[in-house]
Structure formats: C-alpha cells, structure tokens
Amino acid sequence: MTEEFGRPNDIGGEMARRGRLRVFIGAAPGVGKTYTMLNEAHRMCREGTDVVVGFVETHGRKETERLLQGLEVIAPAMLQVGHATFKEPDLHAILLRNPDVCLIDELAHSNPPGARHRKRFEDVIYLLQHGISVMTAVNVQHLESLRNQVQRELGLRVREVVPDWFFREADEVTVIDVTPETLRQRLRDGEIYPLDKLDTALNHFFRLDRLAWLRQMSLRAVADDVEERLENSYERKTIPGPVGAKEVVVVCVSHLGRAEALVERGRRMALRMKGDLYVVYAAETDEDRMTEKARVEVEALRRLAELHGAEWVLEPKRDRSVGEIILQVARRLNATQVVLGQPHKGVSARWLMSWQHPVQYLLRRLKYVDLRIVGWQQLSPEAILQRNMASERVVRERKLPGKLIILVGAAPGVGKTYRMLRDAHDWRARGVDVVIGHIETHGRKETEEQIGDLERIPKRLIKYSGRVYEEPDLASILARRPQIVLMDELAHTNAPGSVFKKRYQDILYLLENGIDVATAVNVQHIESLKDRIEHITGVTVRERVPDWFVKLASELKLIDISPETLIERLQEGKIYPSDKVERALNHFFQPAHLAALREIALREVADVVDGPLTSPPQADPERILVCVNYRPHSEALVRRGWRIADRLQAQLYVLTVQTEFPLSSQNERDFAAVRELAEQFGATFLIRPALNKSVGQVIVETATSERISQIVMGQSINRGGGLFFTHRPIAYVLNRAAFVDLHIVAYADRASSS
C-alpha cells in the first residue's frame, strides 16, 4: 500500500517522527511551481488532509493569490534587522498548529540575522524532524552541484544554493516543465514580473537559449534522481539487465597507441547520449607488482581517461580472460554499450576461432548490452565536423502552416489531458479561439470537470461490425476553423471507415490546413522506444507514433509526477475502474516500471530541448547500414539504427540479404513489416540476393559500394562458438569490412530471461 504524503511511515525509533518531503523543481521563475503546490494543497484538503501554508511568496501574481483563498495561512514571523523588516516562516506557530502538511516556498533562501536557522532548507528539515510533512519549491540553478556550471555556461551569478544531499533525502522530486516560448509569453503578459521589468528580463535571464539550457538541466537533474532511486530500490530486481534509460559506455583499452581513438569515440558517444563514460584496462598483475614500463603505460592510459572525462577502471587479470573481465565490469556498471577496437587484419581470423577471444566471448555471454567495434577506417574531415556538430535531436525540416503542441507523460493518469484542458482555458482567457476536437476522459471525474464550458465539435459516428465508434469530425473542424483544436490520444488507431488510419494522420491533416493542434501521448508509444519499453515492462505496445511526427512539435511539454503519486491515484480509482486496479498494480504499474518509464520520458524531452541543429547539413553525411533478415529482432535493429543516425544527422540504409527463394508466406509478412518500418524512418531499403555468396560477403560488398561508415548487426540468437562462429556474418564483417564502427545490438528475450 502506498503511504499517504501527509504522514510518515509508522516505524520505530526517532525516524517515526519524520515528515515526508516533496520538492518541485523548475527551470525559471514563473513555470508554476508555487501554483502547482497550491493546487495540490487544495486537492489534499478536499480529501481530508490537514494542510496549512507556512510561507508562500506570490510575487503579486494574480493566479497565485487566487489559489491562496480557502487555504489556512500561518502568519509569518516579522524579524527586525536595523531599519529593515523581514517576513519568515513562523516555525513556532507551525509546530503549535501541528498540521499534516505545510507549504514552505522559496527553498533557496538565506534567513536574516536572528532567525532560528541560517537557511530556509534548514527550516524545512526542522519541521520534518517534528513529524510535519513539507511541500517546497526551487529553481534548478540553485542546486549546489550546478552553480558553477550555470555561471560558466550562462554567465549568471547564483548567490543562493541548496545542497544536493537535501534533494536526495526528499521522498518525491517533481519537475514542473514549461517551454521557453510559453514562459516568455507569460512574461510579456505581465504574469511573472511587472511590465516595467519586461525588456530587462527578456534580454537577460529569460533569453530563449538560457531558458532552454535551464529547462534541459531541470529535466536531467530529476532524471538522474529517478535513476539513482530506481537503482537503489528493491523493485529494481524485477527488470533484468540495465534499464537503459541512461546510457553507460564502457571503453576497453589495451595499449596507448590505439587507446586514444577508442576513448575519444566513447567520449563522443557518451556526450551525444548524455551518458556516463568508463575506461577499463585489463592488467597482467596488480598495480603494485607492475614493472616500471607497465606502470608508465598504465599511468598514461589513466591520464587519457581523465582527460576525456571518463572514470578509470583497472582490473588485474588474476586467471581471468580479457572477455571475462569486460563481462564482469559491464554487469557491475550496468553498461549499455561496450566499445572495443577492431582486430588487425590477418590475425582476426585466428583470434575468432578462439573461445577466449573477447568479441566471441562477449557475444556468447553478454545480455542486454550492445557491442561496438571501432574500425580502422577513418572518417572524412567533413564527416568528423558533422559528427561533432550534430545535436541530440535533429529537427525534421518540414514547414507546416499549423503549430503542433504535444504533452508527454510516462504513463496513463499522469495528467496530460487535464493539463491540456487547463491550458485551453488559459488560451481562451487570452482571447485565443480554442475548441475540443476529441477528448478522452476515461471516466475520470477531475478531467470531466476540467472541460467546463469549452466548445466541443460533435464527433463523427462510424458503424462497423455491429458497433458504433466515435472519431473526430475533421470536416466540421475545418469548417469551424479555430486557432487551436484539442486532439487527445495521439497514438490511437482510427475505426475502419475513417478518413485516415491513425490519429496522428488526422492531426497532420489539420496542421497542413493551418490549424494549431494540442495533443497528448505517453512515452511508450514513441516508435523508436518500443524495444526498450518492452524490455522494461514486458508489455508489447501495439499503437505507436512515428518519431518524425513527434519532431514536428513546436512545443513538447512533459507532465511529470512520481510513481508514488501515480500509484496513489490508481488505488483511489482515479485512473482505472476498481476492478482493474489490482491487475494494473501487478503489471504495468509496478513501481520499478513507472520509475524507469519516468526516467525515459525525462531524458527524451531533455534530448529534444538540447536544441535543433544550427549548422547546415553537410554535403557528404555519414552513412549507416542496418543489416536485417526476416526475424522479429530485425525491427529492433532498424529502430536502433535510426536512433544512431538521428543523433549524427546521417543517412540510414537498411539491407536484407535474401537467402530463400521464394520466401515463405510468414517470411513475406515479416519482410513487409521491416520494410514498412524502414520507410517510416526515411531509410533507403536495399535487397540483395546471396546467390553463390555468403551473407557476410554480400554485406561487405554492399558497405563498400554504398560508402558505409557504420554497420549495425544483431547478436545471434544461437550463441554457439568455435569454428562455427567464424562462418557467421558478424565474423566475416569483423575480419573483412572497412568500417568506422560496427554495432552489434544485443538480442534480449525478456520473457525467457526473467
């Protein structure tokens, strides 16, 4: 049973008196941290929790002042320092009142002389120690670990900081996500500062680039917090292998001559994926028993790792093979990518016949982790420049008359539709013509109430197989021509007889006709994340949205809540009917699943915020070749290849080597599915017959003719080794192909491994 936020667990000892701490983080003033806290206070009061406001700073914002009405406010203590008077939380009065929950705003604050504590966060700790739960709020630049980075990157001086350990002690940390464009509009509307401060704010703290950077930092800070809590939780054991929301790159080095290229490649991978980087070295002996020559080389390798921002890992062999050492380190560090160098030509064939060769050893034993072989081929100077300049997310170049707004969540029930409706009321209050094209309330009372008096376009009724389906009436929406239309359930498949097969196609049609659209989707429905979601939850997501469509969004907003709050909503019947709650708790809504999905959602939106590519595309971009056959794992390879290509702004090719003539009916269907997915990702699809050649030979010839720099292949399901391994396509490519990188993607059947 999830514990209520208001009172701590009933456990023995001193900690039985500790209240629960909930922190709201934002990128900047005006994102809605205090607004969200006050809304939450009203909700808790309605449900019987004893809530008071210990200290809230409204900054003259009318909406914030309105939300204070109806809440009990503890009068602040007035502290006189010289001729100045300061308002501070009256801790004594709060303790006498002894509520379940107390709101304390402005966490990053220094108290005046004469106060009980130096810092506001110490006031919060004092209340927690006396059994009172606290909700509080702070902007991300006030995290102590980010202060220097904020000053270096943005040139902003941060005077007040809160120690990172304070956030780690919090029971819940939630990000309030608002796009820079929305925040700047609020500023222009006078909702954040008085209008006489508008120009200064817009040209200083509220510059678009600064807000985007701070927004990204707030998303990543909470994602890191979620990851740390998940890794330390008991429920983490329910997910086999690394969760993979955050990439962990392990680079294996053996000698200095090759190490620099390998570590640099690993650094770029970790940088693009916002992941952690480790460099591992398998030493012949313990460090204190090394020869002087060996010690000098090890020290040079260590400095190289540190120079590239990597954590150094030295592992003495102690009767272990190199492959065994790499495997153990990868498991210990929860690695998602292992990087090795391509063997020299002329020796790799002999090495590959050995069961102890690192590549073969890892391919036979490594689960859930991708192997990346760095080749001897060098990139052209243009490709290197492009690779270094490529952003995490390349905005798809497509001009549409309408603007797309997407609200993203980690799971059903986080409040995407509720937030979309609340935004609609705000837009209408500003004079924007907004209507509802389709809203799915799922019977949730709060969502239905939020619709209020918003105008609804009647739905189109479609009869099929004795049933009646309701779908958006596109013709009526076009005839009405609002500025913005709400179209919920982005990943929906339309009923037979609809104009388009998918809801996202309905929305694209409206955008092409100049109507702005707001919609909502959960992160598990994004096409390229299908395999990762299936690995985490064991659930196959059937309705998916192409990544290119998500890239069309002018605004991507994350609706973030903690797994604890989401499970509480589920148990209270606010997400599904009571007869479905138990099944949901035992399947999709397990705490570890929700935490991992939340981390993925945070990092995906942070990647988008990282900014569009500012440099023009290069004349000769990198080319990535994904090698597939007819088995289901092929779709996972295409998705992985696309995510690599997307980060590098590279051209994507998908190759099928046909070995069966003609194809069986099942292989025909699987082949068609892979081809359709490749085309959805904008890949060039290639079919090459094997005829009298081996599959590996066809791959190498295709890579040469198409000037491929990176090859993506799947790990074999049959993990046999020895001489048989040398005849597999991977061994042939590893020995014969001239490539920059060879990615060997892990094959993981979650069901069989759990």
N, C-alpha and C positions, 0 to 999 in steps of 0.2 A: 504494500500500500504506500503510495507516495505521501510524504509528510506535507502538511499544510505549511505555507510560508510563514504564517503568523507566529507559531510557537516552535521552539526547538524540540529535538527528539527527547523522549523521556528516558535518558540514560543516566547511570550513576555518576557520582563524583562531581567535581566543580563544573565540568562541561555541561551538566544538566541545566545550568542557568544561562547558558549562552544562547543569545538570539540568533536568528538567521539573517544573513547579509545578502542583499540583492543590489547589484550595481548596473546602471545604464550608462553606456559609453556612446559618445557621438563624435563626429569629425569637427564640429564647429558650433558656436552659439547659434541657436535658432533651429536646430534639427528637430527638436521636440522631445528632449529628454524629460524636462520637468512636466510638460504636457502629458507625456505617456505615464509618468509616475502618478500624476493626479488622477488620470483616467483609471489607472489600476487601483488607486485608493478608493474611488467611488465604487468600483466593482466589488472590492473586498468588503466594503461597508454594507452593500446590498446583500451580501452572502453571510453577514453576521460577524465579520472580523472587526475587532475594536482597533480603529486606525485614527491616529492624530497626525497633524502637521507640526513637526518640531521646528523646521525652518525652511522656508521657500522664498526664493528671490524671483519676483515676477518680471523685473526689468521693464515694468509698465506695459507689458504685452496683454492686450485685452482678453484673448482666449485663455491665457494662463490665469488671469484674475477671475474670469468667469468660472473656471473649474475649481477655484478655491471655495466658492459658495457651496454650502451644505456640508463642508468638512470642518471638523473641530480643529482649531488652530491654537497651539500653545503660544502665548505671548512671548516674544523674545526678551532676553535679558539685555538691559541697557548698560553698557560699560563706558565710563567717562575716562578719557585719557587726555589730559591737558584741556584744551578747549573743544576737543572732538568727542562725539558720542558714537559708539559702535553698537550695532544690533547683533547679538549672537544667540545661538540656541540656549534656552534656559534648561540646563541638564537637571537641576534640582527639581524644577516643576514637572519635567517629563517623568522623572523617577517617581514622584509622588502620584502622578496620574496613572503610571504603570499600564500603558496600552499594550495591545498585542504587537502592533506595528507602528513605527514612527518614520515620517519622511524627513530626511535631512539633506537639503540641496547644497550645491556649491562645495563638493568634496575637496577640491584643490584650493584650500583657503588657509591663510595664516591668521590665527586668532590674535587680538590685541593684548597688550600687557594687562595682567590682572585676570585673564581668563584661566579656567581650570587647567587647560592644556594648550600647548603651542599650536597645534594643527587641528583642523576640522576632522580629519580622519581619526585622530585620537579621541575626539568626542564620540565618534561613531563606535569605536572599539569599547569605550566606557559603557555606552548603552547596551551593546551586545553582551558584555560581561555581566550586566544586571538583568539578563533574560529578555530584553526587548529587541524584537527584530527591526531591521532598518532597511529602508529603500533610499538609495542615494544616486547621484549622477555626476559625471565628469566628462570633459573632452579629452580626446586621445593624446593631445600634445602634452598633457600633464603627467603621463606615465613617466616615471623616473628613467626607465631604460630608453625612452625615445627622445628625451630632452635634447641631447647633443645632436641627434640625427635631425630633429626639427630645426635646430639652429643652423646646422650645416647646410641642409637641403633648401630650406625656405628663408633663411636669414631672419627668423623670428626669435626673439628672446623670450624664453619661458621662465618666469620667476617662481611659480608655484608648482611643486611636483608631489605626487603620491607614490610611495614605494611599491614596487611590483609585488612584493610579498602580500600586500594588503589585498590585491585582486585575486591572488592565488588562494587566499583564505575565504573569499566570497563563496556563498552557496550557489549563486547564479550570477552570471555576467551576460548581459544582452546588449547588442549593438542596435542603435536607432539609425537606420540607413536612409539618407536623403540625397538625391543627386545634386551636384553643384548648381545646375541650372535652376532647379526648384528653390534652392537656398538663396540664390541671387535674386530670384523673383520675389521671394518673401521679403528680402532686404529692400527692394525697390518699392514694395507695397507698404513699407513702414512697419512691418510686423516684428522686426528684430531690434533695430535702433531707430531713433528719431531721424527724420528726413535730412536734418542739417548735418548728419554724420554719414550720409549715404555715399558721397563721392570718395571720401577717405576710405571707407570700408571696402567699396568695390575695387579700389585701386591698390589696396594693401592686403589685409588678411583674406578678404573674400574674392581674390583673383581666382579665375577658373582653375589654373594649374595648381595653385596651393590647395584649394578645396578638394580637387581630385586626388592629390597626394595624401592629404589628411584622411580622406574617405577610405582610400586603399589601406592606409595604416590601421584605421579602426577596424576594418573587416579582418585584416590579417592578425591583429592583436587578439581579437576574440577567437579566430580560428585556431591560433596557437594555444590559447587557453583551453578550448574544447578538446584539441588533440591531447594535451597533457592530461586532462581529467579522464579522457577515454582510456589512454594507455595505462593509467594507474587504477582503473576501475576493475572490479571483479567481473563485470559483464563483458569486458574486452575479450575474454576467452571464448565467447560464443562466435567470434569471427575468425576463421582460420587465416593464417598468414598476415602480412601487413595490410592495414586498411587501405593505404594508398591514396588517401585524401591529400596528404603532403608527401611529396617525393623525397626519397632519401637515396642519394647517389654515392656508391662506393667504388672508388677507383683503385685498381690493383696495379702496383708498380714493382719492378724487379731490379732495374738499373737506371742510372741517371740519364743516359743518352736518349732513351725512349720516354722516360717519365714525364718530361716537361710537356710533350704533346698530349699525353694521356690526361694529366692533371688539368691542363688548360681546357681540354674537351669536357671533362667532368665539371669544371667550373662554369662553363657556358651553359651546360645542361641544367645545373642547379640554379643558375641565375635566371634562366628563362622560365623554369618551373617553380621558382621561389621555394626551392627545396634545400635540404641540408647536404653538405658535402664532407665525405670522409676519404682519406687516402690510407690504404692498408699495404703493409710490406711484410712479406714472409721471410724472416731472418733465419739463417742457418743455426745460430746459437742465441742464447740470452745476451742482452746488450752488454752486460759487464764481462762477458767472456769473448767478445769480438776482438779480432786483430785490429791494429791501428788503421790499416787500409779500409777494412769493412766499416769501422766506426766513422771514418771521414765521409764515406759514401752515404751512410745512414743519416748523418747529420745534414748533409747536403739535400737529401730527399725530404727530411723533416722541414728544413727551411723552405723548400719549394712548396710543400703542402701549406705551410703557414702563410707564405706569400700570396697564395691563391685563396686564402680564407677557409681552408679545409682543416678538419680535425685529424690529427695524425694518429694512426693505429699501428703499432709494431707488434707482430706476433711471432715468437720463436717457433720453429717447426716442431721440435720435440716429437719426432717419429710420425708427424702428420704430413700428408702430401699438401702441395700448394692448393689443390682443389678443395681439400677438406678444410683447410684454414679459411679460405674465402667463403665457403658454405657456412661455417660456424659464425664468422664475423657478420655475414649478411643477415643471418637469423637473429643474432644478438642486437643488431642495429635496426631491425625492421626495414631492411633495404628494399627499395622498389626497383632500382636499376644497379646492375653491376657492370663496370667498364673494364675491359681487358684490351690488350694490343693484339693485332693480327700477327700470327707467327710468320717468320721469314719464309719466303718461297724456297722449296727444296727440302725443308725439314718438316713442314707441317704434316705431310702425308704419313711420315714415320711416327710423328708425335700422335697423330689422331688415332693410330692403331693401338696406342697405349691406353689402358683403362684409367691410368692416373693422369692423363693429360687434363689440365684444368678445364678446358672447354667441354670435353666429353664428360668429365666428372660432374660438372655443374649441370649440364643438360640432363643427365640421368637423375640427379637428386634435387635440383633447385625447383621449388614450387612457388608460384605467385610472384616470382621476381624475373624481370626481363634482363637478358644478357645483351650487352652492347659491345661489339668487337670493333675497335678503332683501326681502320685500314692504313696502309702505307701511302695510298693515293692522297695527293694534296689538292685542296680546293683552289680554284682560281682566285686572284685578288678581289675580283668583283663579288664573287660568292661569299668570301670571308667578310667583306664590308657589309654585304646584305645580311649575313647571319648575325653580325654584331649589332646591326641597327634594327633587326626585326623585333617587333614588340610581342608581348604575350598574346595579344589578340589583334588580328588584322581586320579592320572594319571592311565589310563587303561593300564594294563600290557599286551601289545601286541607288539611283535617285528616285524617290517616291514623293508624290505631292502630299500625302498624309504622313503624320508622325506616329510612331509606334511606341507605346509605353508598356513594359512588361514588369509585373510584380512576381518575384521568385520566392518560393518557400522551400523548406526542407521536407515537408510532409503535409498531408491533409490536416486542416484545423489550426494552422499557424496564424490565420487571419488575413490571408491575401484578399479575398473577396470583400471582407469587412473594410479593410484599408482602402480598397478601390472605391467602394461606395462612399466612404468618408471623404476621399479626395474629390469625388464627383460633387458632393455638397459644397466643398470649398471652392471648386471651379465655378459652380453656378453662382455662389455668393459674389464672385469676382466678375460676373457678367458673361461667363462662357456658356454657350449653348450645348448642354450635355444631355444625352439620353441613354437609356438602357436597351441594348440590342439583345443581350442574353445574360442572365444572372442565374446561377445555380446555388440556392441557399442550402440544399441538403437538409432542409427542415430545421436549420439552426436558428433559434429564436432571435439572438442578437443580430445576426445577419439580416433576417427578415425585417427587423425593426429599423435597421440602418438604411433600408431602401427609402423609407419615408415617402415623400411626395415627389420623388424623381420621376420624370416622364419615362414610360415604358413603351417601346414599339411592340405591338402584338406579335406573337410568334407564329410561324408558319406550321400548320399541322400536316404531317405526312403519314399516310396509312400504308402499312406494309405487313404482310403475313398476319393479318388479323389484329395488329397492334397499331396504336397511334403514337407518333413521335413528334416532339416539339423541337423545332430548329429556328435559328434566327431568320427573319424575313429580310433578305438582302435588298430586294426591290423596294420594300417600304422604307428601309433605312436610307437608301439612295434618294427616294422621293422626298423624305423629310429633310435630308442634308444637314445634320447637326455639325457642330465643330468637332465634338468628341462623342464617340459611342463606346459603351462598355460591352465587351465581348468576353465572357468568362470561359473557363475550361479550354484553354488553348490546345491541349493535346487530344481533344475529342475527335472521334471518328463519326462523321455525319451519317444519318439514316439513309438507306437506299432511296433514291429518288431526289436527293438534294442536288443543288446546282454543282457543288464541289464535294469531293470525297472527305476532306479534312477541314476542321475548324480554322487551322492556320491559313488555308487557301481562301476561306471566306474573308478573313481579316486582310489578306494580301489584296484581294479584290477591292475592298473598301479603301485601303491605303492608296491603291492605284487611281481611285476616283476622288482623291483629295480629302478624305475624311480621316481625322485622327482617331486612333483606337487605343483603348487601355484594356489589357488582358492579364491573365494570371496563369502560372504554371508551377508545378513542383519540379525540383531539380532532377528527380529520377526520370523525367520524361524527355530529357535532352538526349538526342540520338547518340552522340559520341560517348556518353557516360553509361550506356546500357550495361556493359560488361562489368564495370566497377560496381554499379548498384546491385547487380545480380550476385556478385561475389560477396558483398557485404550482407545483403538481406536474404539471399536465397530465393528471391522473388523475380520472376521474369516480367518485365514491364512491356506490355504489348502496344500501348499507344505512345508514340514518340513524335517529337518535333525536330525537324532538321536544324542543325547548328547554324546554317546560313540564315535561317529565318530569325533566330534569336539575335544574330548580329545586326539585323535591320533596326533594332530598337534604338531610338534616340535616348530613351531613359530606361535603365534596368535598376529596379529597386528591390532590395532584399527585405523580407519580412522575417525578422529573427526572434525566436523565443527558445527558451531552454527546453530540453527533453522533460525535465521535471514538471514544468508548467503545462506542457503538451499532454503528458500522461494524466495530470490532474484534470485537464479539460475533458479528456476521454472518459475518465472514471465518473465525471459528473454528467455524462450524457450529452456533452456539448459538441461532439464530433460525429459519433455514430449512435444509432438506437441501442438501448441497453442490452438487447440480445446479441449484439455484435461486438460488445466491448471485450469480453474475455478472449475471444479469438484474436482480436486486434492486438491485445496485450501480449499474447503468446507468439505472435508472428511479426508483423511489420513494426509494431510499436514497442519493441524491446528497447530498453534504454541505450544499449550499445549501438543498435541500428540507427536510432534517432540522432545520437551524438555524431556518428560517422557521416550521416546524411547532412547534418547541420554544418559540419566542417567543410564538406564538399561544396555546399551552397555558398558559404562564406568565401571560400577560395575562388570559386568560379566567378562570382561577382567582382571580387578583388582583381582577378585577371582582366576582366573587361574594363574596369576602372583604370587599369595600368596605362590605358591610352591608346588611341589609334596610331598607326604608323605615320610618321610625319615626313619621311623621305619618299620620293617617288620609287616605284618598282624598278628593279634592275633589269637591264636588257637580257641578261642570261641568268635567270634564277636557278637555284638548286633544283635537282630532280630526284624524287623519292619513288622507289619501286616497291610495291607491296606484292608479294608472291602468295597466291591463294590456290586452293583446289575446290572441291565441291562440299567439303565437310562444314558443319556449322561454325567451327572455330574461325573460318575464313572471314566472317562478318566482323569478329572481334579484331582481326588483323587490319581490316580496312579502317575501322574506327581509330585504332592506334596510329596507323599511318597518317590518317587525316590530322590527328592532333599534333603529330610531329611536323607535318607540312604547314599546318596553320601557324605554328609558332615561328617558323622560318620563312614564311611567305614563299614557300616552294611549290613547284608543280608536282602533282600527285599522279602516279601511274599505278594501275592495278593489273597484274599479269596472271593469267590462268594458262598452265601448260596442259593441253588435252592429251591424255594417255589412253582414253577409252573411246572407241569408235563403233557404233554410235553411243551416245550417252544413255544411261538407263533413265527411266521416267523420273525417279527420285533425284538423280544427279542433275537432270534437266531443271527441276524445280529449285534445287539448291543453287545451281549455277545462275538462274534468273534472279534469285533473291540477292546474290552477291553483286551481280551486275547492276541491279537497280540501286543498291546502296552506294556503290562506287559512283554512279552517275549523280546521285543526290549530293555527294560530296564534291562534285565537279571534277572527278578524276578521269583521266584517259584510260579506257578499258582495252586491254590487249589480250588476244587469244593466239597462242602459238602451239601448233601440234608438235608432239615429241618425235613421231615417226621413228627414225633409226638412231635417235639421240637420247641421252639420259635427260631427266628433268633438270638436273643441276647444270648440264651443258647448255640447255635452252635458256635458263635463267642468266647465265654468264654472258651468252651471246646477245641477249636482249638488253642487258645492262650496258654492254659495250656500245651497241648500236644506238641506244637512246641517250647515251652520255649520262648515265645514272650515277649520282654521288652517294646515295644512301639506299640500302636494301633492307626491307622488313620481311622476316620469315617467322613462321610459327614453330614453337618447340614441338617435337614429335610426341604423339600420344604413346606410341610404343617406345619405351626408353631403353631398349637393348643397346649394347655397345660393341666393342671389339671391332673385328674386321667388317661386320655388317654396317657399322656406323660410317665407315669410310665411303660407302656407296650411296649414302643418303645425300639429298640435295644440299643440306647445310654444309656437310664436309666438303663437297665439291666446290661450293661457292667460297668457303673459307680458304681453300687451297688455291683456287684459280682466279677468282674475280679481283679486279682492281676497283676497290671501293673506298670511300672515306669512312663510312660507318656501316656495320652490319648489325641490325637489331634482331635479336631472337626473342620473340614475345612468349612469355610463359603461358602454357596451357593449364588451366586450373578448373577442374570439375568440382565445384563446391560441394555438391551432394555426396560425391564419393570420398571426399576428404574430411567430412565432418563426422 
